[in-house]
Amino acid sequence: LNLNRKDKEIMPFLNKLIKYINDSLNLKVNLGVGNCYSNIENINQSFVEAKLCINYSYIYPERSIISAKEAFEYEDNSGEVLHVLYEELTNSIKTRNKKASFESIKTIINTIREEKICYNQATRVLMQCLVLFQDTASELKINSAKSSFSNIYKDFSNIDNILDLHIWFNALLTELFEHIEGMKSEKNAYFIEDVKRFISENILNPAISLNFVADVMHINSAYLSRMFKQETGLSFVDYLMDEKLNAAKEMLITNKNMKIEDVCIAVGYSSSQYFIRKFKLKYGMTPGEFRISYLREANISKIV
């Protein structure tokens, strides 16, 4: 704007210009206003100041006009607090703390805006966050060609303002933690398979129980119980009882002369009546009936 009077107030002209652009061109704009100078030789200085103001429209996109006076105040704030906040973000991602990671990014964004931190320092820390996300994705071996990390630096440079950046950062974090949770679930599935194998191999051990298995596997019993239910849909105790009944069925077949009471004791049931009731519930017949039925079918097949 070129004013012909030194005492003329510039803001009404700027507001009029913004309204024209909004109404006529349907565009949202941010204006940077350098200091007013009476000497034409200072026009470049004013332009440099205006460009500095436009930088801050990245942090405050909702503000239509930013003046050099405001920008100079922001420039004085080196934002040392951001170093601490960045370290907190780093630790939360390293420890795979999803909630803390999202909170850290939110705090960094809000601090930059609320504390009016220097643009260069703010963007430097935001770039560090981006590098942290990329390094984590590489560490997790995320296939970049099929993920949001494929053109991460180009995407970063194309984002218009810090509010949109916050949304994008959250999307990157979501993808990271979905991958982490997927890896954890796969690891848990392998672990539960090992637990099942151990139970199968030791089903006739009188000591077999949740606490016994947890001690052998070096894991907290409550955590094992919770993980087992999560991965199999069955409680650990129900699965163990089921495996004992399977073992009892095999003993009835392979040890034809073994008494039902002895089978009951061998698989760890203290009450024969309870054992018979559970066996019938699972197989539709008592242990004695099952053995007779099996032997009858085995004899018929030999005759045939």
C-alpha positions as CSV (number, residue, x, y, z in Angstrom):
1,L,0.0,0.0,0.0
2,N,1.3,3.4,-0.9
3,L,-0.1,6.2,1.3
4,N,0.1,9.8,0.5
5,R,-0.3,11.0,4.0
6,K,2.0,10.1,6.9
7,D,-0.8,10.3,9.5
8,K,-3.2,8.0,7.6
9,E,-4.3,4.9,9.5
10,I,-3.5,1.8,7.5
11,M,-5.8,-0.8,9.1
12,P,-9.0,0.3,7.5
13,F,-7.4,-0.1,4.1
14,L,-6.2,-3.5,5.0
15,N,-9.5,-4.7,6.2
16,K,-11.1,-3.4,3.1
17,L,-8.6,-5.3,1.0
18,I,-9.3,-8.5,2.9
19,K,-13.0,-8.1,2.4
20,Y,-12.6,-7.6,-1.3
21,I,-10.5,-10.7,-1.7
22,N,-12.8,-12.8,0.4
23,D,-16.0,-11.6,-1.3
24,S,-14.8,-11.2,-4.9
25,L,-12.2,-14.0,-5.2
26,N,-13.5,-16.4,-2.4
27,L,-10.0,-16.7,-1.0
28,K,-8.8,-16.7,2.6
29,V,-5.7,-14.5,3.0
30,N,-3.2,-13.5,5.6
31,L,-1.6,-10.1,5.4
32,G,1.8,-9.3,6.7
33,V,2.4,-5.6,7.5
34,G,5.8,-4.1,7.6
35,N,6.5,-0.8,9.3
36,C,5.5,2.4,7.5
37,Y,8.4,4.5,6.2
38,S,8.3,8.0,4.6
39,N,11.5,7.4,2.6
40,I,11.2,5.2,-0.6
41,E,14.7,3.8,0.2
42,N,13.2,1.9,3.1
43,I,10.6,0.1,1.1
44,N,12.8,-3.1,0.9
45,Q,13.1,-3.0,4.7
46,S,9.3,-2.8,5.1
47,F,9.0,-5.7,2.6
48,V,11.4,-7.9,4.6
49,E,9.4,-7.1,7.7
50,A,6.1,-8.0,6.0
51,K,7.6,-11.4,4.9
52,L,8.5,-12.1,8.5
53,C,4.9,-11.4,9.5
54,I,3.7,-13.9,6.8
55,N,5.8,-16.5,8.5
56,Y,3.7,-16.2,11.6
57,S,0.5,-16.7,9.7
58,Y,1.6,-20.4,9.6
59,I,1.3,-20.5,13.4
60,Y,-1.7,-18.2,13.6
61,P,-3.7,-19.0,10.4
62,E,-6.9,-17.6,12.0
63,R,-5.4,-14.1,12.1
64,S,-5.9,-12.1,8.9
65,I,-3.4,-9.4,9.7
66,I,-0.1,-9.6,11.5
67,S,2.0,-6.5,12.1
68,A,5.8,-6.1,12.3
69,K,5.5,-4.9,15.9
70,E,3.8,-8.3,16.9
71,A,6.3,-10.3,14.8
72,F,9.3,-8.6,16.5
73,E,7.9,-9.6,19.9
74,Y,7.6,-13.2,18.8
75,E,11.2,-13.1,17.5
76,D,12.4,-12.4,21.0
77,N,11.0,-15.6,22.4
78,S,13.6,-18.4,21.8
79,G,11.2,-21.1,23.1
80,E,13.6,-23.0,25.3
81,V,10.7,-24.9,26.8
82,L,10.2,-26.7,23.5
83,H,13.4,-28.7,24.0
84,V,11.9,-30.2,27.2
85,L,8.6,-31.0,25.5
86,Y,10.4,-32.6,22.6
87,E,12.3,-34.9,25.0
88,E,9.0,-35.9,26.6
89,L,7.7,-36.8,23.1
90,T,10.8,-38.8,22.4
91,N,10.5,-40.7,25.6
92,S,6.8,-41.4,25.2
93,I,7.4,-42.9,21.7
94,K,10.4,-44.9,22.8
95,T,8.3,-46.4,25.7
96,R,5.4,-47.0,23.3
97,N,3.1,-44.9,25.4
98,K,0.3,-44.0,22.9
99,K,-1.6,-41.6,25.1
100,A,1.4,-39.7,26.2
101,S,2.7,-39.4,22.6
102,F,-0.6,-37.7,21.5
103,E,-0.6,-35.5,24.5
104,S,3.0,-34.4,23.9
105,I,2.3,-33.4,20.3
106,K,-0.7,-31.4,21.5
107,T,1.3,-29.7,24.1
108,I,4.1,-28.8,21.7
109,I,1.6,-27.3,19.2
110,N,-0.3,-25.4,21.9
111,T,2.9,-24.1,23.5
112,I,4.1,-22.7,20.2
113,R,0.9,-20.8,19.7
114,E,0.1,-19.7,23.3
115,E,3.7,-18.8,24.3
116,K,4.2,-16.8,21.0
117,I,7.5,-18.6,20.2
118,C,10.0,-17.5,17.5
119,Y,9.0,-18.9,14.1
120,N,12.4,-20.4,13.2
121,Q,12.7,-22.2,16.6
122,A,9.1,-23.5,16.3
123,T,9.6,-24.9,12.8
124,R,12.9,-26.4,13.9
125,V,11.3,-28.4,16.7
126,L,8.4,-29.4,14.4
127,M,10.9,-30.7,11.9
128,Q,12.6,-32.7,14.7
129,C,9.2,-34.2,15.5
130,L,8.9,-35.2,11.9
131,V,12.4,-36.8,11.8
132,L,11.5,-38.7,15.0
133,F,8.4,-40.1,13.4
134,Q,10.3,-41.1,10.3
135,D,13.1,-42.8,12.3
136,T,10.5,-44.7,14.4
137,A,8.8,-45.8,11.2
138,S,12.2,-47.1,9.8
139,E,12.9,-48.8,13.1
140,L,9.5,-50.6,12.9
141,K,10.2,-51.5,9.3
142,I,7.0,-49.9,8.1
143,N,6.6,-50.4,4.3
144,S,6.9,-46.7,3.4
145,A,5.6,-47.3,-0.2
146,K,2.2,-48.2,1.2
147,S,2.1,-45.8,4.2
148,S,1.8,-42.1,5.1
149,F,5.6,-42.1,5.4
150,S,6.2,-42.5,1.6
151,N,6.6,-38.8,0.9
152,I,6.7,-37.5,4.5
153,Y,9.0,-34.5,3.9
154,K,7.2,-33.4,0.8
155,D,3.9,-33.7,2.6
156,F,5.3,-31.7,5.5
157,S,6.3,-28.8,3.2
158,N,2.9,-28.7,1.5
159,I,0.9,-28.2,4.8
160,D,-0.3,-24.6,5.1
161,N,-0.5,-24.1,8.8
162,I,0.3,-25.6,12.2
163,L,-3.3,-26.6,12.9
164,D,-3.4,-28.7,9.8
165,L,0.0,-30.0,10.7
166,H,-1.3,-31.1,14.1
167,I,-4.0,-33.2,12.4
168,W,-1.4,-34.7,10.1
169,F,1.0,-35.5,13.0
170,N,-1.9,-37.3,14.8
171,A,-2.5,-39.3,11.6
172,L,1.2,-40.3,11.5
173,L,1.1,-41.3,15.2
174,T,-2.0,-43.3,14.7
175,E,-0.3,-45.3,11.9
176,L,2.8,-45.8,14.0
177,F,0.8,-47.1,17.0
178,E,-1.4,-49.3,14.9
179,H,1.8,-51.0,13.6
180,I,3.2,-51.2,17.1
181,E,-0.1,-52.8,18.4
182,G,-0.1,-55.2,15.5
183,M,3.4,-56.3,16.2
184,K,2.6,-56.7,19.9
185,S,-0.5,-58.8,19.1
186,E,1.5,-61.0,16.8
187,K,4.2,-61.4,19.5
188,N,1.4,-62.3,22.1
189,A,-0.1,-64.8,19.7
190,Y,3.3,-66.6,19.4
191,F,3.7,-66.5,23.2
192,I,0.2,-68.0,23.8
193,E,1.0,-70.8,21.3
194,D,4.1,-71.6,23.5
195,V,1.9,-71.6,26.6
196,K,-0.6,-74.0,24.9
197,R,2.3,-76.3,23.9
198,F,3.6,-76.3,27.4
199,I,0.2,-77.2,28.8
200,S,-0.2,-80.0,26.3
201,E,3.2,-81.5,27.2
202,N,2.6,-81.2,30.9
203,I,-1.1,-81.8,31.2
204,L,-0.6,-84.8,33.6
205,N,1.7,-82.9,35.9
206,P,-0.3,-82.6,39.2
207,A,1.2,-79.1,39.7
208,I,-0.2,-77.7,36.4
209,S,-2.1,-74.5,37.0
210,L,-2.2,-70.8,36.1
211,N,0.4,-69.9,38.7
212,F,2.6,-72.9,37.7
213,V,2.6,-72.0,34.0
214,A,3.1,-68.3,34.8
215,D,6.2,-69.1,36.9
216,V,7.7,-71.3,34.2
217,M,7.0,-68.7,31.5
218,H,8.4,-65.9,33.7
219,I,5.2,-63.8,33.5
220,N,2.7,-62.3,36.0
221,S,-0.2,-64.8,36.4
222,A,-2.9,-62.0,36.2
223,Y,-1.3,-60.7,33.0
224,L,-1.1,-64.2,31.5
225,S,-4.7,-64.8,32.3
226,R,-5.7,-61.5,30.7
227,M,-3.5,-62.1,27.6
228,F,-4.8,-65.7,27.2
229,K,-8.4,-64.6,27.2
230,Q,-7.6,-61.8,24.8
231,E,-5.9,-64.1,22.3
232,T,-8.1,-67.2,22.5
233,G,-11.5,-66.0,23.7
234,L,-11.3,-68.6,26.5
235,S,-10.3,-68.2,30.1
236,F,-7.0,-69.9,31.1
237,V,-8.8,-72.1,33.6
238,D,-11.5,-73.2,31.1
239,Y,-8.8,-74.1,28.6
240,L,-6.8,-76.1,31.1
241,M,-9.9,-78.0,32.2
242,D,-10.7,-78.7,28.5
243,E,-7.2,-80.0,27.9
244,K,-7.5,-82.3,31.0
245,L,-10.7,-83.8,29.6
246,N,-9.0,-84.4,26.2
247,A,-6.2,-86.1,28.1
248,A,-8.7,-88.2,30.0
249,K,-10.4,-89.3,26.7
250,E,-7.0,-90.5,25.4
251,M,-6.3,-92.4,28.6
252,L,-9.7,-94.1,28.4
253,I,-8.9,-95.3,24.9
254,T,-5.2,-96.3,25.4
255,N,-5.6,-97.8,28.9
256,K,-8.7,-100.0,28.5
257,N,-8.4,-101.5,32.0
258,M,-7.7,-98.3,33.9
259,K,-10.5,-97.5,36.3
260,I,-12.5,-94.3,35.8
261,E,-11.5,-93.1,39.3
262,D,-7.8,-93.5,38.4
263,V,-8.3,-91.6,35.2
264,C,-10.0,-88.8,37.2
265,I,-7.0,-88.6,39.6
266,A,-4.4,-88.8,36.8
267,V,-5.8,-85.7,35.0
268,G,-6.1,-83.7,38.3
269,Y,-9.8,-83.8,39.2
270,S,-10.3,-84.2,43.0
271,S,-13.9,-85.3,42.6
272,S,-14.9,-88.2,40.3
273,Q,-18.5,-87.1,40.3
274,Y,-17.5,-83.6,39.1
275,F,-15.1,-85.2,36.5
276,I,-17.9,-87.4,35.1
277,R,-20.3,-84.5,35.0
278,K,-17.8,-82.3,33.1
279,F,-16.8,-85.2,30.7
280,K,-20.5,-85.8,29.8
281,L,-21.1,-82.1,29.3
282,K,-18.2,-82.0,26.8
283,Y,-18.6,-85.3,25.0
284,G,-22.3,-86.1,25.5
285,M,-21.7,-89.3,27.5
286,T,-20.0,-90.4,30.7
287,P,-16.4,-91.7,30.6
288,G,-17.6,-95.3,31.0
289,E,-20.2,-94.9,28.2
290,F,-17.5,-93.3,26.0
291,R,-15.1,-96.2,26.5
292,I,-17.8,-98.8,25.7
293,S,-18.9,-96.9,22.6
294,Y,-15.3,-96.6,21.4
295,L,-14.5,-100.3,22.0
296,R,-17.7,-101.4,20.3
297,E,-16.9,-99.3,17.2
298,A,-13.3,-100.5,17.2
299,N,-14.5,-104.2,17.3
300,I,-17.0,-103.6,14.5
301,S,-14.4,-102.1,12.3
302,K,-12.1,-105.1,12.8
303,I,-14.9,-107.5,11.8
304,V,-15.7,-105.4,8.7
